[in-house]
Amino acid sequence: MNTLEQSVPARYFAMLMDYLESHGTPCRDALSAAQVRTLNDPLALLTTSQVDTLVREMTRLTGRHDLGFELGRLIKLNSHDVLGYAMISSPTIDHLLRLVARYYRLMSPMFVFRYQRLGERAEVSFQPVVAMNELTLQFYLEAVALSFHAQLMTIAGGKLGPYDVTMSMPEPAHVQRYRELAPARFHFGAAQLGVHITMSAAGFDQPLPMADLRALAKAEARCKQLLQEMTAAGKWCDWVAMMLREAEDSQPTLDELARILNISSRTLDRYLAREGVSFRDLALAIRNERACEMLASGKHPVSQIAYRLGYTDIANFSRSFKKSNGVSPSAYMEQHRS
């Protein structure tokens, strides 16, 4: 998984730390360990390494392993700054979820949020795109799963039918807390990384009581501006490279990546050109880089590697690899084995 540093909003950790300290557990030593001066600035950002340190130290200081669960329970719609106001102003649940899918990076660039509507069924997923240690990953999986449940219950006025949440983490010691979250049914130990939710879409098109299209338009315009500023603050090619490296069983297209950023494919292509790269060259280079890494490791057969890289058959993979490297995948694997 990609190891690029990302900037994460500090406001969510400020909420958790305030909660813990109000319940008699001082956590200021965690800030010192993570070299964080303050969490109180609403614009403050944390690096992923600072997040790792904060999670580790707060777990050590409290002796608790349910801090992600606790944070998810604390997060409200208005915790998400301007995106939260856009969510509250949305006309329907369907619109709200599509809005979140476009601007989820404003909440956390460590996950990609996907929403798919299939008639009367809806599928939602949170998939990590940044490398995290096991403790931090479990913390985030619990936080995103709980916050989604709590906020959706608020939006729907508690009127939701049973739905399933699968999580790629072992069943936690505090599993009883999950069993009390009806109508959600939580399942643990899933092979597919992340949090995946399947539910009925009944009621997703019903008007929401706080819908305000004028406020929504204003908030969404600001979200779009913030998203572009966030991505441009780093390098566009770094973000595209990260998404390409994290792809499994497919090769993301320029159009697909542009939709995540809520910009056109021509605009994203132009941004990449300013940095001296083309999407096609970047995609080919990273696909070949991943192929070399997996073949050199010797952990997977050639057929599985081809599938994981999004090739439709082994022959196409072999031709492409030999063109780039001068040898077949099998020969490359044998060279590194010997």
Long-range contacts (C-beta under 8 A, 24 or more apart in sequence): 1-128, 1-129, 1-130, 1-131, 1-132, 1-246, 2-129, 2-130, 2-131, 2-241, 2-242, 2-245, 2-246, 3-130, 3-131, 4-130, 4-238, 4-242, 5-47, 5-48, 5-49, 6-47, 6-48, 6-109, 6-110, 6-130, 7-45, 7-46, 7-47, 7-109, 7-230, 7-233, 8-45, 8-46, 8-47, 8-48, 8-51, 8-108, 8-109, 8-110, 9-44, 9-45, 9-46, 9-81, 9-106, 9-107, 9-108, 10-36, 10-39, 10-41, 10-44, 10-45, 10-46, 11-39, 11-42, 11-44, 11-79, 11-81, 12-71, 12-75, 12-79, 12-143, 13-39, 13-46, 13-51, 13-54, 13-71, 14-39, 14-40, 14-44, 15-71, 15-74, 15-75, 15-79, 16-58, 16-67, 16-70, 16-71, 16-74, 17-58, 19-70, 19-74, 20-58, 20-62, 25-61, 25-62, 26-61, 27-57, 27-58, 27-61, 27-62, 29-57, 29-61, 30-54, 30-57, 30-58, 30-61, 33-57, 42-81, 48-110, 48-130, 48-131, 48-132, 51-110, 51-136, 52-132, 52-133, 52-135, 52-136, 55-135, 55-136, 55-139, 56-135, 56-136, 59-135, 65-172, 65-173, 65-174, 66-142, 66-172, 66-173, 66-174, 66-177, 67-139, 68-138, 68-139, 68-140, 68-141, 68-142, 68-143, 68-146, 69-142, 69-143, 69-146, 69-172, 69-174, 69-177, 69-178, 71-139, 71-142, 71-143, 71-146, 71-147, 72-142, 72-143, 72-144, 72-145, 72-146, 72-147, 72-148, 72-149, 72-150, 73-146, 73-147, 73-150, 75-143, 75-146, 75-147, 75-150, 75-151, 76-150, 76-151, 76-154, 77-151, 77-154, 77-155, 80-106, 80-107, 81-106, 82-106, 82-219, 82-222, 82-223, 82-226, 83-107, 83-219, 83-223, 85-215, 85-219, 86-216, 86-219, 86-220, 86-223, 87-151, 87-155, 88-210, 89-210, 89-211, 89-212, 89-213, 89-215, 89-216, 89-219, 90-208, 90-211, 90-216, 91-207, 91-208, 91-211, 91-213, 91-216, 92-204, 92-205, 92-206, 92-207, 92-208, 92-211, 93-152, 93-155, 93-156, 93-203, 93-204, 93-205, 93-206, 93-208, 94-201, 94-204, 94-205, 96-155, 96-208, 97-122, 97-124, 97-204, 99-220, 102-223, 102-227, 102-259, 102-260, 102-262, 103-220, 103-223, 103-224, 103-226, 103-227, 103-262, 105-227, 105-230, 105-231, 105-260, 105-261, 106-223, 106-226, 106-227, 106-230, 108-140, 108-144, 109-230, 110-140, 111-140, 111-144, 111-194, 112-243, 112-260, 117-201, 117-204, 118-201, 119-201, 120-200, 120-201, 120-202, 121-198, 121-199, 121-200, 121-201, 122-198, 122-199, 122-200, 122-201, 122-204, 123-196, 123-197, 123-198, 124-148, 124-196, 124-197, 124-199, 125-194, 125-195, 125-196, 125-197, 126-194, 126-195, 127-193, 127-194, 128-193, 128-194, 129-242, 129-243, 129-246, 130-242, 137-169, 138-169, 138-172, 141-167, 141-168, 141-169, 141-194, 141-195, 142-167, 142-169, 142-172, 144-195, 145-186, 145-195, 146-181, 148-195, 148-197, 149-181, 149-184, 155-208, 156-203, 159-203, 160-199, 161-199, 161-200, 161-202, 163-197, 163-198, 163-199, 163-200, 164-197, 164-198, 164-199, 165-195, 165-196, 165-197, 166-190, 166-192, 166-195, 166-196, 166-197, 167-194, 167-195, 167-196, 168-192, 168-193, 168-194, 168-195, 224-262, 227-261, 227-262, 228-261, 228-263, 231-261, 232-271, 235-275, 236-268, 236-271, 236-272, 236-274, 236-275, 237-272, 237-275, 237-277, 237-282, 240-268, 240-272, 240-279, 240-282, 241-282, 241-286, 244-282, 244-283, 244-286, 244-287, 245-286, 245-289, 245-290, 247-310, 248-308, 249-307, 249-308, 249-310, 250-310, 251-283, 251-287, 251-309, 251-310, 254-279, 284-324, 287-320, 288-320, 288-321, 288-324, 288-325, 291-317, 291-321, 291-329, 292-325, 292-332, 295-329, 295-332, 295-333, 295-336, 296-332, 296-333, 296-336, 298-333, 298-336, 298-337, 302-329, 302-330, 302-333, 305-329
